[in-house]
């Protein structure tokens, strides 16, 4: 059956009418046995008339033709496989019943696998939302859901899948920045679940015209293009250093505050503002420095 959709006829899978191959196998065995019996048993003698000979020849040709017709109609359906059946170019349904099946030999059968296919795409170079060139690749698990659409609505459904995977990957990759430098909520590197879900939805939307369903899609490779990889690596390292320094300073401030509060509460030492400033400076240097601190013994007074 077909339905109109945006100006084109879209095929829809329907069940084919076929027969059990095992029953037809018994019929073929009977025909073969009848043919073997008829050749010596019904053959006319030397004195038979011309009409008897013609009748025997016609009956024998009929039996042989019946054998050929029955024998040519068998086909096998394996698990997760379908056969698209056409009659003189007209779609007559898809057979999904497993085992030995039989149809009239003038009905064409094209087998299509309904099993899951796994594709690892090639690395594609695209520009992210910021215009930075990146390399991206994905892994896609797909299967044929509608055999009629896969056969009649696209020229080569496997090639169609490969092209649409690349197109969908480019579309999703260009929607988001590679990394979160300016407070973006979704990034290619940091939001894998969101990106994979978007890619799955994008591919299903693109491939539904071919009767293809994508069960799983996810990025397998993501990196800056070689021409900017070095510069971006330095930027990432700088951001990481700044973030680490900020965390160290915040922690050091809290530790210094706790130390001064504890010294004052326990009356360990009385400090005026200048002494407190000196202690804060020393503690911050010790806590935030990259190298181990070396103690210095002060034999005099702070004011000398």
C-alpha positions in Angstrom: 0.0 0.0 0.0 1.1 3.6 -0.5 0.2 6.9 1.1 0.7 10.5 -0.1 3.3 12.5 1.9 4.6 15.9 0.8 3.9 15.2 -2.9 5.4 11.8 -3.1 4.1 8.3 -2.7 5.5 6.6 0.5 5.4 2.9 0.7 4.2 1.1 3.8 4.9 -2.5 4.6 2.1 -5.0 4.5 2.0 -8.8 5.1 2.4 -11.0 2.0 0.3 -14.0 1.2 2.5 -17.0 0.9 2.2 -20.8 1.5 4.0 -23.2 3.8 7.0 -24.6 1.9 6.7 -27.9 3.7 3.2 -28.6 2.3 4.3 -27.6 -1.1 7.4 -29.9 -0.7 5.0 -32.8 -0.3 3.1 -31.7 -3.4 6.3 -31.6 -5.3 7.2 -35.1 -4.1 3.8 -36.4 -5.3 4.3 -34.7 -8.7 7.7 -36.2 -9.1 6.5 -39.7 -8.2 3.5 -39.3 -10.6 5.9 -38.3 -13.4 8.2 -41.2 -12.8 5.2 -43.6 -12.8 3.5 -42.1 -15.8 6.5 -42.4 -18.2 6.7 -46.2 -18.4 3.1 -46.9 -17.3 1.2 -44.7 -19.7 3.7 -44.7 -22.6 1.8 -45.7 -25.8 3.0 -48.9 -27.6 4.3 -49.1 -31.1 0.8 -49.6 -32.5 -0.7 -46.5 -30.8 -2.3 -43.9 -32.9 -0.9 -40.5 -33.5 -3.6 -39.0 -31.2 -2.6 -41.3 -28.3 1.0 -40.3 -28.7 0.1 -36.6 -28.7 -2.0 -37.0 -25.7 0.8 -38.8 -23.8 3.3 -36.2 -24.8 0.9 -33.4 -23.7 0.3 -35.1 -20.3 4.0 -35.6 -19.8 4.8 -32.0 -20.6 2.1 -30.9 -18.3 3.6 -32.9 -15.4 7.1 -31.6 -16.1 5.7 -28.1 -16.2 3.9 -28.5 -12.9 7.1 -29.9 -11.4 9.1 -26.9 -12.6 6.4 -24.4 -11.3 6.3 -25.9 -7.9 10.1 -26.3 -7.6 10.7 -22.7 -8.6 8.4 -21.2 -5.9 10.4 -22.2 -2.8 12.4 -19.7 -0.8 13.9 -19.6 2.7 13.4 -17.0 5.4 15.9 -16.9 8.3 15.3 -15.3 11.7 15.2 -11.5 11.5 15.0 -11.6 7.7 12.2 -10.5 5.4 11.4 -11.1 1.7 9.8 -8.2 -0.3 7.5 -9.8 -2.9 6.4 -8.1 -6.1 4.3 -9.1 -9.1 5.2 -7.5 -12.4 6.6 -4.5 -10.5 3.7 -4.2 -8.1 4.3 -4.5 -4.4 2.4 -7.5 -3.0 3.7 -7.5 0.6 6.6 -8.6 2.8 7.0 -12.1 4.2 8.6 -12.3 7.7 7.6 -15.9 8.6 10.6 -18.0 9.3 11.3 -21.2 7.6 10.5 -22.7 4.1 7.9 -20.6 2.2 6.4 -20.9 -1.2 4.9 -18.4 -3.7 4.1 -18.5 -7.4 7.4 -18.5 -9.3 6.5 -15.4 -11.3 6.4 -13.4 -8.1 9.8 -11.8 -7.4 11.4 -12.1 -4.0 14.0 -9.7 -2.6 15.4 -10.6 0.8 16.3 -7.9 3.3 18.0 -8.3 6.6 16.0 -6.9 9.6 19.0 -7.5 11.9 20.8 -4.7 13.8 23.7 -3.2 11.8 26.6 -1.4 13.4 28.4 1.4 11.7 31.5 3.3 12.9 31.6 6.5 10.9 34.6 8.1 9.4 36.2 11.1 11.1 34.5 14.2 9.8 36.0 17.7 10.0 33.4 20.4 10.9 33.2 23.8 12.6 31.6 23.9 16.0 29.3 26.7 17.2 32.4 29.0 17.8 33.7 28.3 14.3 36.6 26.2 15.6 37.5 23.3 13.3 37.1 19.9 15.0 37.2 16.3 14.1 34.3 14.1 15.1 33.1 10.6 14.6 30.3 8.4 15.9 29.0 4.8 16.2 25.4 4.0 15.1 23.3 0.9 15.6 20.4 0.8 13.1 18.0 -1.7 11.6 15.3 -1.9 8.9 11.8 -1.4 10.4 9.8 -1.1 7.2 11.0 -3.3 4.3 8.8 -1.6 1.7 10.2 1.9 2.4 13.8 0.6 2.4 13.2 -1.1 -0.9 11.1 1.3 -2.9 11.5 4.8 -1.3 15.3 5.1 -1.6 17.6 3.9 -4.2 20.1 2.1 -2.0 19.1 2.2 1.7 22.6 1.2 3.0 24.3 4.0 1.1 21.5 6.3 2.2 22.2 5.4 5.9 25.9 6.2 5.5 25.3 9.6 3.9 22.6 10.6 6.5 24.9 9.6 9.4 27.5 12.0 8.2 25.0 14.7 7.5 23.4 14.3 11.0 26.8 14.3 12.6 27.6 17.6 11.0 24.3 19.1 12.0 24.6 18.1 15.7 28.3 19.0 15.9 27.7 22.5 14.6 25.0 23.3 17.2 27.3 23.4 20.2 30.8 24.6 21.1 33.6 22.1 21.7 34.3 23.2 25.2 32.8 25.5 27.9 34.9 28.6 27.7 32.1 31.2 28.0 29.5 29.6 30.2 27.6 27.5 27.6 25.3 25.0 29.2 25.8 22.2 26.6 29.2 21.4 25.0 30.3 18.6 22.8 33.0 17.5 25.3 31.2 18.0 28.5 27.6 17.0 27.7 27.9 13.5 26.2 24.4 12.3 27.2 22.7 15.4 25.7 24.8 15.2 22.5 24.1 11.5 22.0 20.4 12.0 22.5 20.3 14.8 20.0 22.3 12.7 17.5 19.8 9.8 18.0 16.8 12.0 17.4 18.4 13.7 14.4 19.3 10.4 12.7 15.8 8.9 13.3 14.2 12.0 11.8 16.4 11.8 8.7 16.2 8.0 8.2 12.4 7.5 8.7 11.8 8.2 5.0 13.8 4.9 4.3 12.0 2.9 7.0 15.2 2.8 9.1 15.2 3.0 12.9 18.3 4.0 14.9 18.5 2.2 18.2 21.8 3.7 19.5 24.1 6.6 18.5 27.0 8.1 20.3 30.2 10.0 19.7 33.4 7.9 19.5 35.9 10.6 18.6 36.1 14.3 19.4 39.2 16.5 19.0 40.3 19.8 17.7 41.6 19.8 14.2 45.4 19.4 13.9 45.9 23.1 12.8 44.5 24.5 16.0 45.1 21.6 18.4 48.3 23.0 19.9 46.8 26.4 20.6 43.6 25.0 22.1 45.7 22.7 24.3 47.5 25.6 25.7 44.2 27.4 26.3 42.8 24.3 28.1 45.9 24.1 30.2 45.7 27.8 31.1 42.1 27.5 32.1 42.9 24.4 34.2 45.8 26.3 35.9 43.6 29.3 36.6 40.8 27.1 38.0 43.2 25.2 40.2 44.8 28.4 41.5 41.5 29.9 42.3 40.5 26.9 44.3 43.9 26.9 46.1 43.5 30.6 47.0 39.9 30.1 48.3 41.0 27.2 50.4 44.0 29.1 51.7 41.9 32.1 52.7 39.6 29.8 54.7 42.5 28.1 56.4 44.1 31.5 57.4 40.8 32.8 58.7 40.3 29.7 60.8 43.9 29.9 62.1 43.6 33.6 63.2 40.2 32.9 64.8 41.6 30.0 66.7 44.6 31.9 68.0 42.4 34.8 69.2 39.8 32.5 70.9 42.5 30.5 72.8 44.4 33.6 73.8 47.6 32.1 72.4 49.0 35.4 71.2 47.8 38.9 71.1 48.2 40.5 67.7 47.6 44.0 66.5 46.6 44.8 62.9 50.3 44.8 61.7 51.0 41.4 63.2 47.8 40.0 61.8 48.8 41.3 58.3 52.2 39.8 58.6 50.8 36.4 59.7 48.3 36.4 56.9 51.0 37.2 54.3 53.2 34.4 55.6 50.5 31.8 55.7 49.2 32.7 52.2 52.8 32.4 50.9 53.1 29.0 52.5 49.7 27.6 51.4 49.7 29.0 47.9 53.4 28.6 47.0 54.5 26.0 44.4 57.6 25.0 46.5 58.0 23.9 50.0 58.4 26.7 52.6 61.7 27.1 54.4 61.3 28.3 58.1 63.2 31.3 59.2 63.9 31.9 62.9 63.3 35.5 63.9 65.6 36.5 66.8 64.4 40.1 67.0 61.1 41.9 67.1 58.7 42.5 64.3 59.3 46.3 64.7 63.1 46.1 64.5 
